[in-house]
């Protein structure tokens, strides 16, 4: 069994290239539907740090510009507050208990450290994406698209099945280039594919940026010093957003995404800056971690619109498929928002359905004191369950979810019933369990990358 670091270094040096097409004009099936599709995932980005979504300053000019010709979902939520489960939900349109990827590569870091000290290595069990469900890339590949994926987060790789469906896939984990600027590395990788992207077949491109994730570098000229420890961390965090946005702007211009592609921008989860007494993304399901950026832009743009109805990261997969003319898959939990994006006739009916739909969140905590957290959001209420305790919040009166609300007993019971029903039906749809070996070098490298508190930072 190869160690995780050895496997990652192989990806870094050689790349993972799956050659369904040897070159342009390859073995595509019938004429594929739809335009190019670009999915930009910005890891750990909380939307309220963006100026066009209420942030304190203009941190992202490119994203702001795109928003003026996009559909922006102001109440978008993830399914988890960890990268691996939430990204797996994006790739499958399933909740974590269904797709089974409820933790990433480093959830067992504390136990792994103890084992490594004893024996020099540790083996951890993990679930991969279920083979019974086509991933986002597989669906587009099977519909005649050439598929490209590049990620800077070590969780998003072949170990958990995220490489499936990509003709070209590269993980730039950054272990040997800690200070080199991961967004620039992604830019270089995408531009190295420029000839392959410029083909008759439409392309599907997935970019997973990790710059906004801790540790927060003070990127010049975007960094503006602020007094106070937390405020200065926010300043560094904001500078990472600005740095990443600058790279995106260059790619967008060079590859003419505005004219030729459906562009989706999404985050996997947010980040806490002492909102509930912590920093990072600890084991909670509060709004600062569960709310995400989500916006979709059609080729050439359209009239800007903001959607206030609550939507989920689960909905992005069905939406992109619908916009590309690809039929839905029966397993999806999410629903297409294409009629909203295209402003077509049945939009009102869809908005009513979104208002009446409960959404759920899930997070597992590992370590010395393991437990599960569940959340349900419905209408103006949100309930969080941890062990035998429940917290109830009125999201209009208390959007930061800090005070709690006794609420009507009927409200609490209704939400508990919805959560119980969801937990009963949210069974695994089938997956593969694997074992991943971690060595001391792996753990040391992960610490340099900001994974310094186990499940706090994944």
C-alpha positions as CSV (number, residue, x, y, z in Angstrom):
1,X,0.0,0.0,0.0
2,X,1.5,3.3,-1.0
3,X,1.5,6.2,1.5
4,X,-0.8,9.1,0.8
5,X,2.2,11.4,0.2
6,X,3.7,9.1,-2.4
7,X,0.3,8.9,-4.2
8,X,0.0,12.7,-4.1
9,X,3.5,13.2,-5.4
10,X,2.7,10.9,-8.3
11,X,-0.3,13.1,-9.2
12,X,1.8,16.3,-8.8
13,X,4.6,15.0,-11.0
14,X,2.7,13.1,-13.7
15,X,-0.9,14.2,-13.3
16,X,-3.9,12.0,-13.7
17,X,-4.9,11.9,-17.3
18,X,-7.8,9.7,-18.3
19,X,-7.8,9.5,-22.1
20,X,-11.3,9.0,-23.2
21,X,-10.4,11.4,-26.0
22,X,-6.9,11.2,-27.4
23,X,-7.3,14.6,-29.1
24,X,-9.7,17.0,-30.6
25,X,-12.5,15.4,-32.6
26,X,-12.2,12.1,-30.7
27,X,-14.7,9.4,-29.9
28,X,-17.7,11.5,-28.9
29,X,-21.1,10.0,-29.3
30,X,-23.8,12.1,-31.1
31,X,-23.7,15.8,-31.3
32,X,-23.4,16.9,-27.7
33,X,-25.8,19.4,-26.3
34,X,-25.1,22.8,-24.8
35,X,-22.2,25.2,-24.5
36,X,-19.0,25.0,-22.5
37,X,-19.5,24.7,-18.8
38,X,-17.1,26.1,-16.2
39,X,-17.6,25.3,-12.5
40,X,-15.5,27.4,-10.1
41,X,-15.4,26.2,-6.5
42,X,-13.8,28.5,-4.0
43,X,-13.0,26.5,-0.9
44,X,-13.9,28.1,2.5
45,X,-15.5,31.3,1.0
46,X,-18.2,32.8,3.1
47,X,-20.4,35.1,0.8
48,X,-20.7,38.0,3.3
49,X,-17.0,38.8,2.7
50,X,-17.9,39.8,-0.9
51,X,-18.8,43.4,-1.5
52,X,-21.8,42.6,-3.8
53,X,-23.2,40.4,-1.1
54,X,-22.9,42.8,1.8
55,X,-19.2,42.6,2.5
56,X,-17.2,45.4,4.0
57,X,-15.3,46.3,0.8
58,X,-14.8,45.3,-2.9
59,X,-12.8,42.2,-2.4
60,X,-13.5,40.5,-5.7
61,X,-13.9,42.8,-8.8
62,X,-14.2,39.9,-11.3
63,X,-16.9,38.1,-9.3
64,X,-18.7,41.4,-8.7
65,X,-18.6,42.0,-12.5
66,X,-20.0,38.5,-13.2
67,X,-22.7,39.0,-10.7
68,X,-24.1,42.0,-12.7
69,X,-25.1,39.6,-15.5
70,X,-25.8,36.4,-13.4
71,X,-28.4,34.8,-11.2
72,X,-27.1,35.2,-7.6
73,X,-28.7,32.9,-5.0
74,X,-28.5,34.9,-1.8
75,X,-29.7,32.1,0.4
76,X,-27.6,29.2,-0.8
77,X,-26.5,26.5,1.7
78,X,-24.2,23.5,1.7
79,X,-25.0,20.1,3.0
80,X,-22.0,20.0,5.4
81,X,-19.2,22.2,6.8
82,X,-16.3,20.1,5.6
83,X,-14.8,20.0,2.1
84,X,-15.1,16.3,1.2
85,X,-18.8,15.8,2.1
86,X,-20.0,19.1,0.7
87,X,-18.0,18.7,-2.6
88,X,-19.3,15.1,-2.8
89,X,-22.8,16.6,-2.6
90,X,-22.0,18.9,-5.5
91,X,-20.7,16.0,-7.5
92,X,-23.7,13.7,-6.8
93,X,-26.6,15.9,-5.8
94,X,-26.9,13.7,-2.7
95,X,-26.7,14.4,1.0
96,X,-23.6,13.1,2.9
97,X,-25.4,10.2,4.5
98,X,-26.5,9.1,1.1
99,X,-23.2,9.4,-0.9
100,X,-21.3,8.2,2.2
101,X,-18.3,10.6,2.0
102,X,-19.0,12.0,5.5
103,X,-15.3,12.7,6.1
104,X,-12.2,13.6,4.2
105,X,-8.7,12.3,4.2
106,X,-7.7,14.0,7.5
107,X,-10.6,13.6,9.8
108,X,-8.8,11.1,11.8
109,X,-5.7,13.2,12.1
110,X,-5.4,13.0,15.9
111,X,-5.7,9.2,16.0
112,X,-3.4,8.9,13.0
113,X,-0.7,11.0,14.8
114,X,-0.8,8.7,17.8
115,X,-0.5,5.6,15.5
116,X,2.3,7.1,13.5
117,X,4.2,7.8,16.7
118,X,3.9,4.1,17.6
119,X,4.4,2.4,14.3
120,X,5.5,5.0,11.7
121,X,2.3,4.9,9.8
122,X,-1.5,4.8,10.2
123,X,-4.2,3.3,8.0
124,X,-7.6,5.0,8.0
125,X,-10.9,3.7,6.5
126,X,-12.8,6.0,4.1
127,X,-15.8,5.8,1.8
128,X,-15.5,6.7,-1.9
129,X,-18.2,8.2,-4.1
130,X,-20.8,5.6,-4.9
131,X,-20.4,3.9,-8.3
132,X,-24.2,3.6,-8.7
133,X,-24.5,7.4,-9.2
134,X,-22.9,9.3,-12.1
135,X,-20.7,12.1,-10.9
136,X,-21.1,15.6,-12.3
137,X,-18.1,15.0,-14.6
138,X,-19.3,11.6,-15.7
139,X,-22.7,12.9,-16.7
140,X,-21.1,15.6,-18.9
141,X,-18.5,13.1,-20.3
142,X,-21.2,10.6,-21.2
143,X,-23.1,13.4,-23.0
144,X,-20.2,14.2,-25.3
145,X,-18.3,16.8,-23.3
146,X,-14.5,16.8,-22.9
147,X,-14.0,17.0,-19.1
148,X,-11.2,18.8,-17.3
149,X,-10.6,19.1,-13.5
150,X,-7.9,20.7,-11.4
151,X,-8.0,21.0,-7.6
152,X,-5.7,22.5,-5.0
153,X,-7.4,20.8,-2.1
154,X,-5.8,17.4,-1.2
155,X,-9.2,15.9,-0.3
156,X,-10.4,16.2,-3.8
157,X,-8.6,13.4,-5.6
158,X,-8.7,9.8,-6.7
159,X,-8.7,8.3,-3.2
160,X,-12.4,9.3,-2.7
161,X,-13.4,9.0,-6.3
162,X,-13.4,12.7,-7.3
163,X,-11.4,12.0,-10.4
164,X,-14.1,9.9,-12.0
165,X,-15.4,11.2,-15.3
166,X,-12.6,13.5,-16.1
167,X,-10.6,13.1,-19.3
168,X,-7.9,15.3,-17.8
169,X,-7.5,15.6,-14.0
170,X,-4.8,17.2,-11.9
171,X,-4.4,17.7,-8.2
172,X,-2.1,20.5,-7.2
173,X,-1.9,19.8,-3.5
174,X,1.0,22.2,-3.0
175,X,3.1,20.1,-0.6
176,X,6.3,21.1,-2.2
177,X,5.2,24.6,-3.3
178,X,3.7,26.0,-0.1
179,X,4.5,29.6,-0.9
180,X,4.2,29.5,-4.6
181,X,0.6,30.7,-5.0
182,X,-1.8,27.8,-5.7
183,X,-4.2,29.9,-7.8
184,X,-1.4,30.7,-10.2
185,X,-0.6,27.0,-10.4
186,X,-4.2,26.3,-11.3
187,X,-4.0,29.0,-13.9
188,X,-0.9,27.4,-15.4
189,X,-2.5,24.0,-15.5
190,X,-5.6,25.3,-17.2
191,X,-3.6,27.2,-19.8
192,X,-1.6,24.0,-20.5
193,X,-4.9,22.5,-21.6
194,X,-5.7,25.5,-23.8
195,X,-5.3,23.5,-27.1
196,X,-7.5,20.6,-25.7
197,X,-10.1,23.1,-24.5
198,X,-10.3,24.7,-28.0
199,X,-12.0,21.8,-29.8
200,X,-15.2,21.1,-31.6
201,X,-16.6,19.2,-28.6
202,X,-17.9,21.4,-25.8
203,X,-15.8,21.3,-22.6
204,X,-16.7,20.9,-18.9
205,X,-14.1,22.5,-16.7
206,X,-14.0,22.1,-12.9
207,X,-11.6,24.4,-10.9
208,X,-11.3,23.9,-7.1
209,X,-9.3,26.8,-5.5
210,X,-8.0,26.5,-2.0
211,X,-6.4,29.9,-1.5
212,X,-9.1,31.2,0.9
213,X,-8.6,28.2,3.2
214,X,-6.3,28.7,6.2
215,X,-3.5,29.6,6.5
216,X,-4.4,33.0,5.3
217,X,-1.5,34.7,3.5
218,X,-1.3,38.4,3.4
219,X,-1.4,38.9,-0.3
220,X,-0.2,42.2,-1.6
221,X,-1.5,44.6,-2.9
222,X,-4.9,43.3,-1.6
223,X,-3.9,43.0,2.1
224,X,-4.9,46.1,4.2
225,X,-3.7,45.8,7.8
226,X,-6.3,46.1,10.5
227,X,-6.0,46.4,14.2
228,X,-6.9,43.5,16.4
229,X,-6.1,39.8,15.9
230,X,-9.4,38.7,14.4
231,X,-9.8,41.8,12.2
232,X,-6.3,41.2,10.8
233,X,-7.1,37.6,10.1
234,X,-10.2,38.8,8.2
235,X,-7.9,41.2,6.3
236,X,-5.6,38.4,5.3
237,X,-8.6,36.2,4.4
238,X,-10.0,39.1,2.2
239,X,-6.6,39.5,0.5
240,X,-6.7,35.8,-0.5
241,X,-10.1,36.5,-2.1
242,X,-8.6,39.4,-4.0
243,X,-5.6,37.4,-5.1
244,X,-7.8,34.5,-6.4
245,X,-10.2,36.9,-8.1
246,X,-7.3,38.5,-10.0
247,X,-6.3,35.1,-11.3
248,X,-9.9,34.3,-12.3
249,X,-10.1,37.5,-14.2
250,X,-7.1,36.6,-16.3
251,X,-8.5,33.2,-17.1
252,X,-11.9,34.5,-17.8
253,X,-10.5,37.0,-20.3
254,X,-8.0,34.6,-21.9
255,X,-10.4,31.8,-22.5
256,X,-13.5,34.0,-23.2
257,X,-15.7,32.4,-20.7
258,X,-18.1,35.3,-20.6
259,X,-19.0,34.8,-24.3
260,X,-18.8,31.1,-24.6
261,X,-19.6,29.3,-21.3
262,X,-22.1,28.7,-18.6
263,X,-20.2,29.9,-15.5
264,X,-21.1,28.6,-12.1
265,X,-19.3,29.9,-9.0
266,X,-19.9,28.2,-5.7
267,X,-18.2,27.6,-2.4
268,X,-18.2,24.4,-0.4
269,X,-18.7,25.9,3.0
270,X,-17.9,29.1,4.9
271,X,-15.5,30.1,7.6
272,X,-15.9,31.3,11.2
273,X,-14.3,34.3,12.7
274,X,-15.4,34.1,16.3
275,X,-19.1,34.2,15.3
276,X,-19.6,31.4,17.8
277,X,-16.3,31.6,19.6
278,X,-14.1,29.8,17.2
279,X,-11.9,30.3,14.1
280,X,-11.9,28.0,11.1
281,X,-14.6,25.5,10.3
282,X,-15.1,23.5,13.5
283,X,-17.8,20.9,14.1
284,X,-20.8,23.2,13.9
285,X,-23.7,23.8,11.5
286,X,-24.2,27.5,12.1
287,X,-24.9,29.9,9.3
288,X,-21.4,31.3,8.9
289,X,-20.2,27.8,7.9
290,X,-23.3,26.4,6.1
291,X,-24.2,29.4,3.9
292,X,-22.3,29.5,0.6
293,X,-21.8,31.6,-2.5
294,X,-23.7,30.3,-5.5
295,X,-24.3,32.1,-8.8
296,X,-24.9,31.0,-12.4
297,X,-24.2,33.0,-15.5
298,X,-25.4,32.1,-19.0
299,X,-23.1,32.5,-22.1
300,X,-23.1,36.2,-23.0
301,X,-24.8,37.1,-19.7
302,X,-28.4,38.0,-18.9
303,X,-30.2,40.5,-16.8
304,X,-28.9,40.4,-13.2
305,X,-31.3,38.8,-10.7
306,X,-31.1,37.9,-7.0
307,X,-33.0,34.9,-5.7
308,X,-34.0,35.0,-2.1
309,X,-35.5,31.6,-1.9
310,X,-33.4,29.0,0.0
311,X,-31.4,26.7,-2.4
312,X,-28.8,24.1,-1.9
313,X,-25.5,23.0,-3.3
314,X,-27.4,19.9,-4.3
315,X,-29.3,22.0,-6.9
316,X,-26.3,23.0,-8.9
317,X,-25.7,19.7,-10.6
318,X,-29.3,19.3,-11.9
319,X,-29.3,23.0,-12.9
320,X,-26.2,22.7,-15.0
321,X,-27.4,19.5,-16.6
322,X,-30.7,21.1,-17.5
323,X,-29.1,24.2,-18.9
324,X,-26.9,22.0,-21.1
325,X,-29.9,19.9,-22.3
326,X,-29.0,16.8,-20.4
327,X,-31.8,14.6,-19.0
328,X,-32.0,14.3,-15.2
329,X,-30.9,11.3,-13.2
330,X,-33.4,9.6,-10.9
331,X,-31.1,9.6,-7.9
332,X,-30.8,13.4,-7.5
333,X,-31.9,15.0,-4.3
334,X,-31.5,18.5,-5.7
335,X,-33.7,20.1,-8.3
336,X,-33.0,22.1,-11.4
337,X,-33.1,25.9,-11.0
338,X,-32.8,26.4,-14.8
339,X,-36.2,28.0,-15.1
340,X,-35.1,30.7,-12.6
341,X,-31.7,31.2,-14.4
342,X,-33.4,31.5,-17.8
343,X,-36.4,33.4,-16.4
344,X,-38.9,31.0,-18.1
345,X,-42.6,30.6,-17.5
346,X,-42.7,28.0,-14.7
347,X,-40.4,30.0,-12.4
348,X,-43.2,31.0,-10.0
349,X,-44.1,27.4,-9.5
350,X,-40.5,26.5,-8.8
351,X,-40.1,29.4,-6.3
352,X,-43.1,28.2,-4.4
353,X,-41.7,24.6,-4.3
354,X,-38.4,26.0,-3.0
355,X,-40.1,27.9,-0.2
356,X,-41.9,24.8,1.0
357,X,-38.9,22.5,0.8
358,X,-36.9,21.6,3.9
359,X,-33.1,21.5,3.5
360,X,-30.7,19.5,5.7
361,X,-27.2,19.7,7.0
362,X,-24.9,17.0,8.4
363,X,-21.5,16.9,10.1
364,X,-19.6,14.1,11.9
365,X,-17.0,14.9,14.5
366,X,-14.3,12.4,15.1
367,X,-11.6,12.1,17.8
368,X,-11.8,11.6,21.5
369,X,-15.4,12.8,21.7
370,X,-17.2,11.8,18.5
371,X,-20.7,12.8,17.7
372,X,-23.0,13.7,14.8
373,X,-24.7,17.0,14.1
374,X,-27.9,17.4,12.0
375,X,-29.7,20.5,10.9
376,X,-33.0,21.2,9.2
377,X,-34.0,24.5,7.6
378,X,-37.7,25.2,6.7
379,X,-39.5,28.4,6.1
380,X,-38.3,30.9,8.8
381,X,-36.8,28.4,11.1
382,X,-33.7,26.3,11.6
383,X,-33.1,23.5,14.1
384,X,-29.8,22.0,15.0
385,X,-29.6,18.6,16.8
386,X,-26.4,17.4,18.6
387,X,-26.7,14.3,20.6
388,X,-29.9,14.8,22.6
389,X,-29.8,18.6,22.5
390,X,-31.6,20.8,20.0
391,X,-31.2,24.5,19.2
392,X,-34.0,26.4,17.4
393,X,-33.4,29.7,15.5
394,X,-35.7,32.1,13.8
395,X,-33.5,33.0,10.8
396,X,-35.3,36.3,10.1
397,X,-35.1,37.7,13.7
398,X,-31.8,36.1,14.4
399,X,-29.9,35.6,11.1
400,X,-26.6,35.1,12.9
401,X,-28.1,32.2,14.9
402,X,-26.7,33.4,18.2
403,X,-29.7,33.9,20.6
404,X,-31.8,30.9,20.0
405,X,-35.6,30.9,20.2
406,X,-37.9,28.8,22.3
407,X,-40.4,29.0,19.5
408,X,-43.8,27.5,19.4
409,X,-43.7,23.9,20.6
410,X,-45.4,22.9,17.3
411,X,-42.6,24.5,15.3
412,X,-39.9,22.5,17.1
413,X,-41.9,19.3,16.8
414,X,-42.6,19.8,13.1
415,X,-38.9,20.4,12.4
416,X,-37.9,17.3,14.5
417,X,-40.4,15.2,12.5
418,X,-38.9,16.4,9.2
419,X,-35.4,15.6,10.5
420,X,-36.5,12.2,11.7
421,X,-38.1,11.4,8.3
422,X,-35.0,12.5,6.5
423,X,-32.7,10.5,8.6
424,X,-34.9,7.4,8.1
425,X,-34.8,7.7,4.3
426,X,-31.3,9.1,3.8
427,X,-29.6,5.7,3.5
428,X,-26.3,5.1,1.6
429,X,-26.9,4.5,-2.0
430,X,-23.9,2.2,-2.3
431,X,-20.2,2.9,-2.1
432,X,-16.8,1.5,-1.8
433,X,-14.8,1.6,1.4
434,X,-11.0,2.0,1.0
435,X,-8.0,2.2,3.3
436,X,-5.6,5.1,3.0
437,X,-2.1,5.0,4.6
438,X,-0.8,8.1,6.3
439,X,2.9,8.6,7.2
440,X,4.6,11.2,9.4
441,X,5.6,13.1,6.2
442,X,1.9,13.2,5.2
443,X,0.9,14.7,8.5
444,X,3.8,17.1,8.6
445,X,2.9,18.3,5.1
446,X,-0.8,18.7,6.0
447,X,0.2,20.8,9.0
448,X,2.1,23.2,6.7
449,X,-1.0,23.4,4.6
450,X,-3.2,24.5,7.5
451,X,-4.7,21.2,8.6
452,X,-3.4,21.9,12.1
453,X,-6.5,21.1,14.2
454,X,-7.8,17.8,12.7
455,X,-11.5,18.2,11.8
456,X,-11.3,22.0,12.5
457,X,-9.8,22.9,9.2
458,X,-10.6,20.2,6.6
